[in-house]
Amino acid sequence: MRQRAREDGAALIAAAREDGLRERDQVLTAGQAAIATERASTEGELRTQIPELASSLASRIVGEPLPTATTSAR
């Protein structure tokens, strides 16, 4: 009787552990996908700001206003 209870308990613990590991893997996968999406979005936003930031920095170094890449392209 006790042996059977121990075996049942061990089986329940093993099943709970498997469920926990499976859920952990799902959470990690979803989190990694969300991070990748956010990173791509942020990189795109930053790439559009690079010309303006570079021009602003160059203006500070030179000491006079310089046209931005978008302004000079017109």
C-alpha positions as CSV (number, residue, x, y, z in Angstrom):
1,M,0.0,0.0,0.0
2,R,2.8,2.5,1.0
3,Q,4.9,1.5,-2.0
4,R,2.0,2.2,-4.3
5,A,1.4,5.6,-2.7
6,R,5.1,6.4,-3.2
7,E,5.0,5.4,-6.8
8,D,1.8,7.4,-7.4
9,G,3.4,10.4,-5.7
10,A,6.6,10.1,-7.8
11,A,4.5,9.8,-11.0
12,L,2.6,13.0,-10.0
13,I,5.7,14.9,-9.3
14,A,7.3,13.8,-12.6
15,A,4.1,14.8,-14.5
16,A,4.1,18.2,-12.7
17,R,7.8,18.7,-13.5
18,E,7.2,17.9,-17.2
19,D,4.2,20.3,-17.3
20,G,6.3,23.0,-15.7
21,L,9.2,22.6,-18.1
22,R,6.8,22.6,-21.1
23,E,5.2,25.8,-19.8
24,R,8.6,27.4,-19.2
25,D,9.7,26.6,-22.7
26,Q,6.5,28.2,-24.1
27,V,7.0,31.4,-22.1
28,L,10.6,31.6,-23.1
29,T,9.8,31.2,-26.8
30,A,7.0,33.8,-26.6
31,G,9.3,36.2,-24.8
32,Q,12.1,35.7,-27.3
33,A,9.8,36.4,-30.2
34,A,8.5,39.5,-28.5
35,I,12.0,40.8,-27.9
36,A,13.0,40.1,-31.5
37,T,10.0,42.0,-32.8
38,E,10.6,45.0,-30.4
39,R,14.3,45.0,-31.4
40,A,13.5,45.1,-35.1
41,S,11.0,47.9,-34.6
42,T,13.5,49.9,-32.5
43,E,16.3,49.4,-35.0
44,G,14.1,50.7,-37.7
45,E,13.2,53.8,-35.7
46,L,16.8,54.5,-34.9
47,R,17.9,54.1,-38.5
48,T,15.6,56.9,-39.6
49,Q,17.1,59.2,-36.9
50,I,20.8,58.6,-37.8
51,P,21.1,61.2,-40.5
52,E,19.6,63.9,-38.3
53,L,21.8,63.0,-35.4
54,A,24.9,62.8,-37.5
55,S,24.3,66.2,-39.0
56,S,23.6,67.7,-35.5
57,L,26.8,66.2,-34.2
58,A,28.8,67.4,-37.2
59,S,27.3,70.9,-36.7
60,R,28.5,71.0,-33.2
61,I,32.0,69.9,-34.2
62,V,32.2,72.4,-37.1
63,G,30.5,75.2,-35.2
64,E,28.0,76.1,-37.9
65,P,24.7,74.6,-39.0
66,L,25.0,71.9,-41.6
67,P,22.2,70.6,-43.8
68,T,20.7,67.2,-42.8
69,A,20.8,64.3,-45.3
70,T,17.1,64.7,-45.9
71,T,17.4,68.5,-46.5
72,S,20.4,68.1,-48.9
73,A,18.6,65.4,-50.8
74,R,15.8,67.8,-51.8
